[in-house]
Amino acid sequence: MSPFVYLDYAGVALFAATGALAASRKQLDLIGFLFFAVITGIGGGTVRDIVLGRVPVFWVLNPTYILVCCAAGVLVFFTAHMVESRYRLLIWLDAVGLSAYCAMGAAKGLAATGSPTIAIVTGTLTATFGGVLRDLVANEPSVLLRPEIYISAALFGAAIFTGANEFGLPLYAASAAGVLAAFAVRGGALYYGWTFPTYKAKPGRHPDDVM
């Protein structure tokens, strides 16, 4: 297999592990772990393929992705108790998965359409939707609502990959550049608390006050 395929599997496995960690925080059984691992691992890629009109989606064509998610879920089921702070591990694994998936998603978008703009969009979507879906199903605070940079890290990594590819860098070099760029931004946001300025004006009225 090419290095790009390994990157694809790695991104799926990492996101699946974060889903299983969310299941551990809810103290679910093994089936619950597998469910969370699968929907988190394949969620972003599924939306990407639907948007690009690539059906059947990737995991239907290659069920190995489901097996990778299940393996990650089983591994976390038997090892999660060994981790002192599972939420901290979750967000750092999510950062690594986001970094891998933004480059992979951008590459698939570029291959399908030839458009750098679409490549950046699909890279960002692929890297972020699985985490959003995981938090929604687990009823956890969404990563989108955390103060530090998240979506912008995926967008930056996808843009770096796309730009490097447009300048003629080999696929592995462009992928490495995108992955490292995304992780530098997301990792820095987690470690140093990097944020963008937030909206400070008067918030909208509560729906109960309008009725």
N, C-alpha and C positions, 0 to 999 in steps of 0.2 A: 504494500500500500504506500501511497505517496505521503510525504509529511503533512500535506493538507488534510488528508483523510484522518490521520492521527489527531490533528488539531480539532477536527470536527467531533470525533469520539470523545476527546478530552473535555471539550466544552459541554457536551451533553452530560458526561459523567459528573462534572463538577456541579452543574446546575441540579442534576438529580440528587446529588449528595446534600445540597442545601434544602431541597424539598424534604428529604428524609430527616434532616435535622429539625425542620419545622414540625414534622410528625412526632419526633421525640419530645419536643417541647409540649405537645398536646397529649403525650403518653398514649399513643395509639398502638394497635397491634401490628403485626407484620404486614398484613394486607394494606393497612393504612399507610405504612411506610412506603410500600411499593406504589400505591396510588399517587402519593405526593411526589415520589421520585420521578415517576413517569410523566405526570402532567407538567412538572417543572422542567424536566430535561428536554422534552420535545415541544413544549408550548410555543416558544419563540419561533422555532423553525417551522412549525405547522402554520402559524399565521403568515410567515414569510412566503411559504410555498403557495398558500391560497391567494395572497395578494399578487404574486407573480403568475398565477394561473397554472402552476405546476402540480397537476393532480394525475394520479394519486400522489399524495405528499410523501416526503422522503422516507418516513419510517414504515410506510406501507410497502414501498419498493424494496426497502432493506430493513427487515425486522431486527437486525443486529442492534439497532439503536434502542429498541425496547429492552433487549437483553442487557445492554450496558446500563440502562436506567435501573433495571431490577437488581443487577449485581451491586450497584452503588447503594440501593435501598437496603439490601440484605447486610452489606458491610456496615452501614451506619447503624442498623438495628442492633448489631452485636457489639458495637464499639462506642456508641454515643455516650454511654455512661462514664467512659474514661475521660471525657472532656469536661473541664471545670466550667467553662463559659461557652455553651453551645451557640448562643446568639452571636457572640463575637466571632466564633469560627464560621458561622453561617454567612455573615456579611463579608468576611475576607474570602471565603470560597466563592461567594457570589461575585466579588471583584475580579477574581481570576477567571471565572467562567465568562463574565461580561467581556473581559479583555480578549479571550479566545474567540468568543462568538461574534463579536463585532467585525473582526476581520473576515471570518468565515462567511457571515451573512452578507457582507459587502461583496465578497468574491462571487458568491452565487447570484447576487443581484446584477453584478456587472456581466457575468457570463450569460445570464438570461436576457438582458436588455441592451447591453453595451453602453448604458447611460451612467456616467459618474454620479449624477444626482440620485438616481434610483438606487445605485449601489450604497450610497451613504444612508439613505432611508432604510433600506432592507437590513443593513448592518446594525443600525441603531435599534430597529424593531426586533430583530432576532436576539440581540443581546439583552434587551430589557423586559420583553413581554413575559418570559418564563418566570422571572422574579416577581413581577407584578401579579401574575396568576397565582403563584405560590402564596403570597401574602394575603390575597383576597380569599382564597379557599381556607387558609389557616386562621383567618380573622386576626392576623397580626398587623401592626402598623406598617403601612406600605413603604417600601424603599423609596418610592417617589415622594413621600411626605417627610422623609428625613431631611435635616437641614443641609447636609453636605452634598456636593456635586455627585450626580448619578447618571442621568441621561446624557449630559454633556460629555461625560467621559467616553461613553459608547460612540457618540457622534464624532468626537475628536479622533478616536482610534479608527473608525470607519473611514473618516476623511483622510487620515494619514495613509492608510492602506491604499485607498483609491488614488491619491495623489502619487504615491510611490509607484503604483502600477502604471499610471499614465506616463510617468517619466521613464518607463521601460525597465524598472527593476525586476529581477526574477520573482516568481510567485512567493518563494520561501522568504526572500528578503523583505518584500512588501508586507507579507503576513507578520513577520517578526517586528517590523517597524510599527504596524498598527496595534499589535498586541502590547508591546512595550509602552507605546504612547497612551493607550487607554488605561493600562494598569498604573502608570505614573500619575495620571490625573485622579483616578478613583482611589488608589492607595494613598496618595497625598491628601485627598479629601477626608479619608477615614482617619489618617494618622494626625494630620494637622488641623482638621476641621475646616478645610477650604469651603467657602460658600460664595454664591453670588448675592448681590444686594437684593433684598426682598421688598415686596410691595408694602408701603407704610401708610398709605392713605386710609381714610375711613372705610372699614369693611362694609359689605352689603348688609341689608337688614335681614334679620332671621325670618324664615318663612312664616312662623307663628305670628309675627308682628304684622305681616302683610294681610293675612286672612281676616 
